[in-house]
């Protein structure tokens, strides 16, 4: 089958899997940018200011981006997201090992990315909540100081966009590869006698391919 024409759905899946590379790279860049900010004097000044306000007025500080640990987590997630893109040519050639690892990594990074998004969305004290709490108390005079020391608003927007694109790219890659495997199972399951026998996963996908593509009347 090495000289056979590559099915269209396999080519589409390969292209979509390659898009995981820029999605992961954006996460890495965002994580590095946040680490750079956390290492700056501006971050130290802002953290000290928020600590003083909490001590003086009892106002809980807000969540600032994702913190040092969160920035490192974004970098690691970005690197893991990029790995399937390097396996895309193997998927294009019909190698089952590449196909399996793309599935595993895409699903794993999607789960981690969704968990990150969920944790960000459920944070009890956001910047908006923080300023609202200050407006309601006697710490209202310190609001200009906090806003002057705060990082640019687009920092958090870039973080949200990077995480959203990573999740969407992972979903698209999983869906496209699943369609390619179901419709063109022979491309992955008929690569030659030298490959090991199908495992339970291969057998299940192969049966689904038989039922979907050939139909019940064509089965022996």
TAVEN-V274448 format. One record per backbone hydrogen bond with DSSP energy under -0.5 kcal/mol. CO is the residue of the C=O (numbers start at 1). NH is the residue of the N-H. E is the energy in kcal/mol with one decimal. If there is no record, write none. Layout:
co->CO nh->NH e->E
co->CO nh->NH e->E
This chain:
co->1 nh->4 e->-1.4
co->7 nh->11 e->-2.1
co->8 nh->12 e->-2.7
co->9 nh->13 e->-2.3
co->10 nh->14 e->-2.4
co->11 nh->15 e->-2.2
co->12 nh->16 e->-2.4
co->13 nh->17 e->-2.6
co->14 nh->18 e->-1.9
co->15 nh->19 e->-0.9
co->16 nh->19 e->-0.6
co->17 nh->20 e->-1.6
co->18 nh->21 e->-1.6
co->18 nh->22 e->-0.5
co->19 nh->23 e->-1.6
co->20 nh->24 e->-2.5
co->21 nh->25 e->-2.6
co->22 nh->26 e->-2.1
co->23 nh->27 e->-1.3
co->24 nh->28 e->-2.2
co->25 nh->29 e->-2.7
co->26 nh->30 e->-2.4
co->27 nh->31 e->-2.7
co->28 nh->32 e->-2.5
co->29 nh->33 e->-2.5
co->30 nh->34 e->-2.4
co->31 nh->35 e->-2.2
co->32 nh->36 e->-2.2
co->33 nh->37 e->-2.0
co->34 nh->38 e->-2.6
co->35 nh->39 e->-1.4
co->37 nh->40 e->-1.8
co->37 nh->43 e->-0.6
co->40 nh->44 e->-1.4
co->41 nh->45 e->-2.5
co->42 nh->46 e->-2.3
co->43 nh->47 e->-2.6
co->44 nh->48 e->-2.3
co->45 nh->49 e->-2.2
co->46 nh->50 e->-2.6
co->47 nh->51 e->-2.2
co->48 nh->52 e->-2.2
co->49 nh->53 e->-2.2
co->50 nh->54 e->-2.1
co->51 nh->55 e->-2.3
co->52 nh->56 e->-2.4
co->53 nh->57 e->-3.0
co->53 nh->58 e->-0.6
co->53 nh->59 e->-0.7
co->54 nh->58 e->-1.7
co->58 nh->60 e->-0.6
co->62 nh->64 e->-0.5
co->63 nh->65 e->-0.8
co->64 nh->67 e->-1.0
co->66 nh->70 e->-1.1
co->67 nh->71 e->-2.3
co->68 nh->72 e->-1.9
co->69 nh->73 e->-2.3
co->70 nh->74 e->-2.1
co->71 nh->75 e->-1.8
co->72 nh->76 e->-2.5
co->73 nh->77 e->-2.7
co->74 nh->78 e->-2.5
co->75 nh->79 e->-2.3
co->76 nh->80 e->-2.4
co->77 nh->81 e->-2.3
co->78 nh->82 e->-1.5
co->79 nh->83 e->-1.0
co->80 nh->84 e->-0.6
co->82 nh->85 e->-1.0
co->82 nh->86 e->-0.7
co->83 nh->86 e->-1.5
co->83 nh->87 e->-0.6
co->84 nh->87 e->-1.1
co->85 nh->88 e->-0.8
co->87 nh->91 e->-1.9
co->88 nh->92 e->-2.5
co->89 nh->93 e->-1.6
co->90 nh->94 e->-0.5
co->90 nh->95 e->-2.6
co->91 nh->94 e->-1.1
co->95 nh->99 e->-2.1
co->96 nh->100 e->-2.7
co->97 nh->101 e->-2.4
co->98 nh->102 e->-2.2
co->99 nh->103 e->-2.1
co->100 nh->104 e->-2.6
co->101 nh->105 e->-2.8
co->102 nh->106 e->-2.5
co->103 nh->107 e->-2.4
co->104 nh->108 e->-2.4
co->105 nh->109 e->-2.8
co->106 nh->110 e->-2.0
co->107 nh->111 e->-2.3
co->108 nh->112 e->-2.2
co->109 nh->113 e->-2.8
co->110 nh->114 e->-2.7
co->111 nh->115 e->-1.9
co->112 nh->116 e->-2.3
co->113 nh->117 e->-2.4
co->114 nh->118 e->-2.8
co->115 nh->119 e->-2.4
co->116 nh->120 e->-2.2
co->117 nh->121 e->-2.2
co->118 nh->122 e->-1.2
co->120 nh->123 e->-1.0
co->124 nh->126 e->-0.6
co->125 nh->63 e->-2.0
co->126 nh->130 e->-2.6
co->127 nh->131 e->-2.5
co->128 nh->132 e->-2.0
co->129 nh->133 e->-2.5
co->130 nh->134 e->-2.0
co->131 nh->135 e->-2.2
co->132 nh->136 e->-1.4
co->133 nh->137 e->-0.6
co->134 nh->137 e->-0.7
co->137 nh->140 e->-0.8
co->138 nh->141 e->-0.6
co->139 nh->142 e->-1.8
co->140 nh->143 e->-1.2
co->142 nh->146 e->-1.9
co->143 nh->147 e->-2.6
co->144 nh->148 e->-2.1
co->145 nh->149 e->-1.5
co->146 nh->150 e->-1.2
co->152 nh->155 e->-1.7
co->153 nh->156 e->-0.5
co->153 nh->157 e->-1.1
co->154 nh->158 e->-2.6
co->155 nh->159 e->-1.9
co->156 nh->160 e->-2.4
co->157 nh->161 e->-2.6
co->158 nh->162 e->-2.8
co->159 nh->163 e->-2.2
co->160 nh->164 e->-2.4
co->161 nh->165 e->-2.8
co->162 nh->166 e->-1.9
co->163 nh->167 e->-1.9
co->164 nh->168 e->-2.4
co->165 nh->169 e->-2.7
co->166 nh->170 e->-2.1
co->167 nh->171 e->-2.3
co->168 nh->172 e->-2.5
co->169 nh->173 e->-2.3
co->170 nh->174 e->-2.5
co->171 nh->175 e->-2.6
co->172 nh->176 e->-2.7
co->173 nh->177 e->-2.4
co->174 nh->178 e->-2.2
co->175 nh->179 e->-2.2
co->176 nh->180 e->-2.2
co->177 nh->181 e->-2.4
co->178 nh->182 e->-2.4
co->179 nh->183 e->-2.6
co->180 nh->184 e->-2.0
co->182 nh->185 e->-0.6
co->184 nh->187 e->-1.3
co->184 nh->188 e->-0.7
co->185 nh->188 e->-1.0
co->185 nh->189 e->-3.0
co->186 nh->190 e->-1.4
co->192 nh->195 e->-1.0
co->199 nh->203 e->-2.6
co->200 nh->204 e->-2.3
co->201 nh->205 e->-2.4
co->202 nh->206 e->-2.7
co->203 nh->207 e->-2.3
co->204 nh->208 e->-2.1
co->205 nh->209 e->-2.5
co->206 nh->210 e->-2.4
co->207 nh->211 e->-2.3
co->208 nh->212 e->-2.4
co->209 nh->213 e->-2.7
co->209 nh->214 e->-0.7
co->210 nh->214 e->-1.2
co->210 nh->215 e->-1.0
co->215 nh->218 e->-1.0
co->215 nh->219 e->-0.5
co->216 nh->219 e->-0.7
